[in-house]
């Protein structure tokens, strides 16, 4: 009886497969209705035609800076938690992989390493697309030069993050022509630093000191000079650090904000103390459309309007604010878990 049942099941299965095959056999009817372009996306073959396309490409480059891999767990793990200035935060059982970065026991397969790597090379890819394609577009030459300078700034910014985290990294300054150029070897970090400095020098020569209200948030001359100064500091080029920062100070574009705590409020974004800010839109009472989780990940946990509580400052950092201050910039609050510690910040002198 079992054999008979098995044969019957096979016959039934064969019948079902036969019916299914009838459903998927190609017909001679017109199936062009299946070949539709993705809605809301412009095909690459018809892009890079005009000034509007150039603007879209540059804006997309900036938009990627606020993505998860650029601002959230991966960035915090690689650039903050391993230092003496930050602790994992949150609750002991939440995102325990941060402890591996704090203890320098992280393995090469950890997802945050891959996330950070992908985030930076996505930025670089956007910048390289701009740099490779915009020169051939017929458009306003002054705007074209500025767009190329902005792309060089973003590319330098991402390579600086990569070289600090990994040392030698693949240096891709052109889009790959075919599959043979997809995988390239690591470049010695000295060459990566040289490429970063070249990009920033060329960007600073073109970028404006400031923008009108419709272009707030784009890279400026001061941003390129300031980033170059930081890059120089990591290479211990102290005279270059001095020269570059002197240019920034003497530009007259920046000044300390009078209330340090209020500096970080929405009302005071892009203030006179801001050299470069990644732009995000706040839509009150509609957190689901937030376009960055930077603040959510690090906001104080357990309070209304707070966040997940990661990346909290260490006691050593809080004490450094006190020990190092000369002229006080008070009313600054360092978040410490579910509470805050009042500290003063030095303004120099």
QUIURKA-V607401 format. One record per helix or strand. SS is the DSSP state (h for helix, s for strand). FROM is the first residue (numbers start at 1). LEN is the number of residues. If there is no record, write none. Layout:
SS:FROM:LEN
SS:FROM:LEN
This chain:
h:2:23
h:32:3
h:44:3
h:51:14
h:68:4
h:73:9
s:86:4
h:97:6
h:111:26
h:141:26
s:169:1
h:179:3
s:187:1
h:189:18
h:213:3
h:221:14
h:238:13
h:262:3
h:266:3
h:287:3
h:294:5
s:301:1
s:307:1
s:310:4
h:315:10
s:328:9
s:339:8
